[in-house]
Amino acid sequence: MSEPLLAVEGLCAFYGRAQILHDVTFAMGAESVAIVGRNGMGKTTLCAALMGFTPPSTTGSIRFEGRELHGKPSHAIARAGLGYVPQGRRLFPSLTVHEHLKIAARGGDGGWTIERVYDLFPRLGERKRNGGAELSGGEQQMLAIGRALLGNPKLLVMDEPSEGLAPTIIEVLIETFQRLEQEGLAILLVEQNLGVATSLAERQLVMVGGEIALETTADELARDQELQRRFLGVEPVARETA
């Protein structure tokens, strides 16, 4: 049996004495996986724990390609192969698109380059001299994704990438994520938007109260209206089928 790409076991996270994550356990290979849940369920804390950001303080195990990453600094986790697209994008308002990408670029042969990012997102190439604060929400998200890709990750962790974006832009992002997956990039998607989550990933992990309360599939989640109401507190959504 092959080693999973990412294996999380018994992960607990605390802000001071407040426990946010409770024995979170899951594993994934090269497939895309979505973690869905309402606000306040611990999804962003899980991202922070995976990427080694502090706070929170954590216990448990986070193995990537068999290598233990728990307790490692965030730069070491990034170099191990995890890329991160944070909620809210976290861009520098005064830096241009090109300056953001130059800072993130590692150089070397092969992999992701600035020009390849511009090929993926032509709009960024058109706006390369514009500052982060001058970009639309969709352009900011493209830049945040491009910045993460320049680390040449094997797994891309994305926290609420569709937040605040127009439906047409969300469709573009879904197509981009599907293209990246086809090129061999694994994606761990943290989302409240069920349409995005079920369009990208067949495996769906439902987070409730800082725990993985349920594992299901995109088809089952889209069909089960009671599950959507009970675990996610949302009105049912219809999943498009080919």
C-alpha positions in Angstrom: 0.0 0.0 0.0 1.5 3.3 -1.1 2.2 6.1 1.3 -0.4 8.9 1.3 0.7 12.3 0.0 -0.7 14.0 3.2 -1.6 12.1 6.4 -3.0 14.1 9.3 -3.5 12.1 12.6 -4.9 13.3 15.9 -4.4 16.9 15.1 -5.4 19.2 18.0 -5.0 23.0 17.9 -5.4 25.6 20.7 -5.5 29.4 21.0 -4.5 29.7 24.6 -6.7 27.4 26.5 -9.4 27.3 23.9 -9.3 24.1 21.8 -10.3 24.6 18.2 -9.3 21.4 16.5 -10.2 18.0 18.1 -8.3 15.0 16.9 -8.6 15.8 13.2 -7.5 12.8 11.1 -7.6 12.3 7.4 -5.3 11.2 4.5 -5.2 12.1 0.8 -3.2 11.1 -2.2 -2.9 13.0 -5.5 -6.7 13.5 -5.8 -8.4 16.8 -4.9 -10.2 16.8 -1.5 -12.6 19.5 -0.2 -13.2 20.3 3.4 -16.5 22.0 3.9 -18.3 23.6 6.9 -19.9 26.6 8.3 -18.0 29.6 9.7 -16.3 29.0 13.0 -15.9 25.2 12.5 -12.1 25.4 12.5 -11.3 25.2 8.8 -8.9 28.2 8.7 -7.3 27.0 11.9 -6.7 23.7 10.2 -5.0 25.5 7.3 -2.8 27.4 9.8 -1.9 24.2 11.5 -0.9 22.5 8.3 1.2 25.4 7.2 3.0 25.8 10.5 1.7 29.3 11.3 1.5 30.4 14.9 -0.8 30.8 16.7 -2.3 28.2 17.1 -0.3 25.7 19.2 -0.8 22.2 18.0 -0.4 18.5 18.9 -0.6 15.5 16.6 1.0 14.4 13.4 1.2 15.9 10.0 3.1 13.8 7.5 3.8 14.8 3.9 5.3 12.1 1.6 6.1 10.2 4.8 8.0 13.1 6.3 6.8 14.5 9.7 6.1 18.2 9.3 4.5 18.9 12.7 6.6 21.4 14.6 8.5 22.5 11.5 8.6 26.3 10.6 6.4 27.5 7.8 9.2 28.1 5.3 10.4 24.4 5.7 6.8 23.2 5.1 6.6 25.3 2.0 9.9 23.9 0.8 8.7 20.4 1.5 6.0 20.9 -1.2 3.0 22.6 0.4 1.7 25.8 -1.3 -0.9 28.0 0.4 -3.5 30.4 -0.9 -4.8 32.2 2.2 -8.3 33.5 2.9 -8.4 37.2 2.0 -5.4 36.8 -0.4 -3.0 38.8 1.9 -1.4 40.9 -0.9 0.8 43.9 -0.4 -1.2 46.9 -1.6 1.9 48.9 -2.7 3.6 46.1 -4.6 2.9 45.5 -8.3 1.7 42.2 -9.7 5.2 41.6 -11.1 6.9 42.5 -7.8 4.7 40.0 -5.9 5.7 37.3 -8.3 9.4 38.1 -8.3 9.4 37.8 -4.5 7.7 34.4 -4.7 9.8 33.0 -7.6 12.5 30.5 -6.6 14.3 30.3 -9.8 16.0 27.2 -11.1 15.1 25.0 -14.0 11.6 23.6 -14.8 8.5 24.0 -12.7 6.6 27.2 -12.3 8.0 30.5 -13.6 6.6 34.0 -13.7 6.0 33.6 -17.4 4.1 30.4 -16.9 1.9 32.2 -14.3 1.2 34.8 -16.9 0.3 32.1 -19.4 -2.1 30.6 -16.8 -3.6 34.0 -16.0 -3.2 36.3 -19.0 -5.0 39.1 -17.1 -2.1 39.2 -14.6 0.3 39.8 -17.5 -1.9 42.7 -18.7 -1.9 44.1 -15.1 1.7 43.4 -14.2 2.5 47.0 -13.4 -0.5 47.5 -11.2 -0.4 47.5 -7.4 -2.2 44.9 -5.4 -4.8 47.5 -4.2 -5.6 48.3 -7.8 -6.7 44.8 -8.8 -10.2 43.4 -8.8 -11.1 40.7 -6.4 -10.8 38.1 -9.1 -7.4 39.4 -10.2 -6.2 39.4 -6.6 -7.2 35.8 -6.2 -5.3 34.9 -9.5 -2.3 36.7 -8.1 -2.5 34.8 -4.8 -2.7 31.5 -6.6 0.1 32.4 -9.0 2.3 33.4 -6.0 1.7 30.0 -4.4 2.4 28.1 -7.6 5.8 29.7 -7.9 6.9 27.7 -4.9 6.4 24.6 -7.1 4.1 22.8 -4.7 3.0 19.2 -4.9 -0.1 20.0 -2.8 -1.9 23.3 -2.9 -3.9 24.3 0.2 -6.6 26.9 -0.6 -8.7 28.6 2.1 -12.0 30.0 0.7 -10.8 30.9 -2.7 -14.2 31.8 -4.0 -15.0 34.2 -1.2 -16.4 37.5 -2.4 -16.1 36.7 -6.1 -18.6 37.0 -8.9 -20.0 33.8 -10.3 -18.3 34.3 -13.7 -14.9 34.6 -11.9 -15.6 31.6 -9.8 -16.2 29.6 -13.0 -12.8 30.7 -14.3 -11.2 29.6 -11.1 -12.9 26.2 -11.2 -11.6 25.6 -14.7 -8.1 26.7 -13.6 -8.2 24.3 -10.6 -9.3 21.4 -12.8 -6.5 22.2 -15.2 -3.9 22.2 -12.4 -5.3 18.9 -11.1 -5.0 17.4 -14.6 -1.3 18.5 -14.6 -0.7 16.5 -11.4 -1.1 19.1 -8.7 -3.1 17.8 -5.6 -5.5 20.3 -4.1 -6.9 20.5 -0.6 -9.8 23.0 -0.9 -11.4 24.6 2.2 -14.7 26.1 1.1 -18.2 27.1 2.2 -19.4 27.4 -1.3 -20.8 23.9 -2.0 -21.0 24.5 -5.7 -17.2 25.1 -5.9 -16.4 22.3 -3.5 -18.5 19.7 -5.3 -17.3 20.8 -8.8 -13.6 20.4 -7.9 -13.4 17.4 -5.5 -15.3 14.1 -5.4 -14.1 13.5 -1.8 -15.9 15.8 0.7 -14.9 16.1 4.4 -17.5 17.9 6.5 -16.0 19.8 9.5 -18.2 20.4 12.5 -17.0 21.8 15.8 -13.3 21.3 15.0 -13.7 17.7 13.9 -14.1 15.8 10.7 -17.7 14.8 11.3 -18.4 13.1 8.0 -16.7 11.9 4.9 -18.9 11.7 1.8 -18.8 12.3 -2.0 -19.7 15.3 -4.1 -22.7 13.5 -5.6 -24.0 12.4 -2.2 -23.6 15.8 -0.7 -25.3 17.5 -3.6 -28.2 15.1 -3.5 -28.8 14.9 0.3 -30.7 18.1 1.2 -31.1 17.1 4.9 -27.3 16.6 5.2 -26.7 20.1 3.7 -29.1 21.6 6.2 -27.9 19.6 9.2 -24.2 19.9 8.9 -23.7 23.0 6.8 -26.7 25.1 7.6 -27.3 26.0 4.0 -30.2 25.7 1.5 -29.7 22.8 -0.9 -27.6 23.4 -4.0 -27.9 21.6 -7.3 -24.7 20.1 -8.8 -24.3 20.5 -12.5 -23.8 17.2 -14.4 -22.4 16.7 -17.8 
